[in-house]
Amino acid sequence: MNIETSRFGTQAVRFQSLASPSPALSRALALLAGQLAMQEGVLDVAIGYTEVVASTATPALARQLQEASWVLPPADAADNFAEYHIPVRYDGEDLAWLAGQLGMSEQAIIDAHCSSRYTVAMIGFKPHFPYLHGLDPVLATVPRRESPRQRVRAGAVAIAAGQAGIYPCDTAGGWHVLGYCDPRVCEPLRAGDTVIFGRCDT
């Protein structure tokens, strides 16, 4: 997959894919980010849905990276992505409301949420907050809440606007909460990893 490069300020470079967001693209971008992070003088690398931004020590290095020829590595070029099975207690504040809005039973929503294999697209919003690809198509129609909550508890497993995620800490948030898990599961997650949710009752 080809990518386009552009300057991002004076000492950073954006590597942009023209492909639509997908699990394969997220893994390819994660591999590219790993390659960039090993370049001497690269200070930080941030991954988005369709791009990677590399911050460098000098404008000269940024120019050098921008002018180099870059191709996204195949998503299966390295089998170093982890798979995490995360137990969820499905007692979230929005589960009943979502069932009514979607014309589904609460169990059907839980089953739909658990049936998917999710790929971590990126980490953002808060440290360790994973944005997850792979939400069931019916659940993906759910928009953000009209009124964000002032406090969403750490460990909240939530969905909104075609995405799934886990709140790693107490914070304000506008996603619909389906249930809760141990927030510490967020700490090792990184772009390209796989997440599978499963129901637990404790």
N, C-alpha and C positions, 0 to 999 in steps of 0.2 A: 504494500500500500504506500503510495506516494504522499508526501506531506509538503506543506508550504511553510516557509520561515519568514518571520518579520521581527523587527526590533520591538521591544516592550520596555520603554524607557531607554536610558542610556547604557545600562549594563545587564540587560536581560533579553532573552530571545524567546519568541513564541513559536512552537512547532505545531502547526494546525493541520488536522486531517479534514478532508472534505466529505468523508463518509459519515453516515448517520450513526448516532450512538448505538452501541451494541456490546454484548459481552466480549466478543472477539476483539473489537476495537479497544476496549478497556484493557485487555490483557496485552495487546500490542503496544499501547501507550505506556503501560507499566514497564515493559521490557525496554522501550526506548528511554524512559526515565532512568532506569538502572544504568544504561550505557552512558547517559549524560552525566549522571552523578559521579562516575568514575573519571571523568575528564578533569585534568588538573586545572584549578582555578574556578571550577563550578562550585558555588557556595550553597545553593539550594535548588531543589527541583519540585515543582508543584504540578499535579496531574488534574485535569478537568475531564469532562465528558468526551471532548473531541480534541483536546490539546494538551501540550506539556509546556510549561514555562520554566526556563533555566536561568537562574540569576548567577552572574559571574563577578569575578573580582575587579575586572577592568573593562572599559568600553572596547579596547582592542580585542580582547578575548570574545566578547559578545559578537563583534563583527566577524571574527574568524569562524565562530560557530554558525552564524547566519549564512555565510558564504560557502560553507562546506556542503557536500551532497549527502542528504539524509533520506533513508527509506525506512518505513516502519518495519520492524522484524515481524515474521509470521507469529500469530498468537500462540502457536504450539512449538515455538522455537526452543523453549526451555520449560521443563516440567517442574518448576519450582514454586508454583502457587499452591497454597494450602486450602484445605476444605474443613469447614467448621460446622458442627451440628449443634444448634442452639436450642435448648428447651425453653418454651414460653408458657407462662400461665395466662391463658386467654380470659382475662377479666377486666379488660380495658374500658375506660369510660365511654368510648364511642362505638363499641361493638353492637349494642342494641340499636342505636341510632342508624348505623350503617345497614343493619339487617332490614330495617324499615325502609330506608331510602332505596336499597337495591332490590327489594322484594325477595330476599333470601333469608333462610334461617341463620341463626348465629353459627350453628355447626357447619353450614355450607360455606360461610365466610372463612371459618377456621380451616376447613379442609382445603379451600382454594389457596389460602395463604401458605399452608404447609406443603402443598403439592408442587410448588415451584423450586427450582434451583436458582439461587440468586448469585450474581457476580458483583463484587465490590467495584463500582465505577470510579469512585474517588472518596477521599476523606476531607471533610470540610465542615463549615458552619461553626462547629465546636471541635476541639481536639478529639480525635478518635471517632467522630460521627461518620458512619459509613452510609454513603448513598448507594443503593442497591438496584441493579437491573433485574428484570425477570418477573415482575409482578404479574399475577393472573390478569388476563385482558379485561375481565369484568371489574375487578378491584381497581384496575388502572384508570377507570373512568371517574373515580372519586377525586374531586378537587380538594384544595386546601380548605381548612375551616374558614368560615366567614369572619370569625373573631378568634384570633390566636389566644391561647391560654397564657396567663402571666407566669405560670409554673407548670412544667411537665416534669414528672419525676424521673430520676435516673433509671435507666433500664427499660423505659417505655419503647415498645415495638410498635411502629406506626407506619401509616401509608398516606400518600397525598400526590396528586398530579402525576400518576404513572410511576411513582417511586416508592420504595420501601426503605426503612431506616431504623436505627436504634439510637435513642438518646443516651449518651454516655454519662451525663451529669444533669442535675436539676437546672432547668433553663426555661425561658419562654419558648413557645413553639406553636405552630399552626397546623400540624399534621394530626390525623385521626389515630387515636391510640387503640390498638387491638388488645394489647396485653403487656406483660412485663417479663423481663429476664434479668439475669445477673449483669449489671452494666460492665463488669470487668471483662466480659467477652469481647468488648469493642477494642480493647487495648492492642491485641496482636494483629487485628485486621489491616490489610493493605490492599491497594488497587490490584485487581486481577484474581483475588481469592474468591472461593465459593462459599456461600452460606446456605444452610438448609435448616429451616425451622421445624420444630416438633412440639407437640402439645405435652405439657406436664401439668399435674394437679397440685403441686406443692410449691 
